Amino acid sequence: MRYWLVVNEISAAGKSESERWRRSLARAGVKPVLARNFHDSRWVDEIEPGDCILAAGGDGSVNHAAGICIERNAILGVLPSGTANDFARNLGLPRDPEALCQLIARNKWHWLDVARYDTGLFLNVAHVGLGTAAVRENGPKQKARWGRFVYALTILQRLREHRGFHATVTADMGEVDGRWLSLAIATGAYYGGGHSIPAASADDGQLDIIAVRPRSFLRLFATFIFMRLRGRSPDQTSTFVHLKARKCQITTRKPQTVTADGEVVGNTPLKVRCAPGPLPVICEKIIHT
């Protein structure tokens, strides 16, 4: 078994990050560790079944590594160092780098669900509507400055001006139609920079669809603050609709931007299905809410 440490080494910070993780992994007895760059894919053909790909970065970097793991029958290890890292929360990973590297050394892993759409997959969440603003409007500088709060800050800034869009959400048990402020399709227990979803996990074989209706600014602001303080989304209210499904489709009257795991991936319509357990991921347990 070999360990592939994969980071974005384009920047000086990326190279420094790679060295920090290599030292921590070495202290935990993880070896051999082969450092590679996300922007150079030649190493992918060298991966053997049972190898472990250690992805350092945010949800987007982990998404890229997950696709490689599924293709090459490798195990995914997550080294969180990006903005939101909801995927790391879904796995209950230790925040201490030394403890995380010791977990990797034990090679304990679980099978994880992934969500598939027409042109790719996501591990955490896809957004349509207001939820895409944090991706579209924030570059590396803003993410570095505000960290995990960049999502919440952007949403609050856009609440007053966003009027919503008309969409139909079709799921296993039927459909809901109307005007929405935001639609989120999540695979695990956390999304949106730390919101937890009731009765959800990343290994339950289901998608969780969270739909938010347009309301007055004050009502939305109060609801949003309540969610941040409470740390979770409500199950059902007049503002929120929560659906569970193995597959779903979002259709809109006008094309809307779609983001998945922190990257712009296209426009609506969007079809998503949950693929149960194709991805082995290093973790002690998968978080259930």
Secondary structure, DSSP 8 states (H G I E B T S, - for coil): --EEEEE-TTSHHHHHHHHHHHHHHHHTT---EEEEETT-GGGGGG--TT-EEEEEESHHHHHHHHHHHHHHT-EEEEEE-SS--HHHHHTT--SSHHHHHHHHHHT-EEEEEEEEETTEEESSEEEEEGGGHHHHS--HHHHHHHGGGHHHHHHHHHHTT---EEEEEEETTEEEEEEESEEEEESSSEETTTEE-TT-BTTSS-EEEEEE----HHHHHHHHHHHHHHTB--SS-SSEEEEEESEEEEEESS--EEEETTEEEEES-EEEEEEEEEEEEE-S---B-
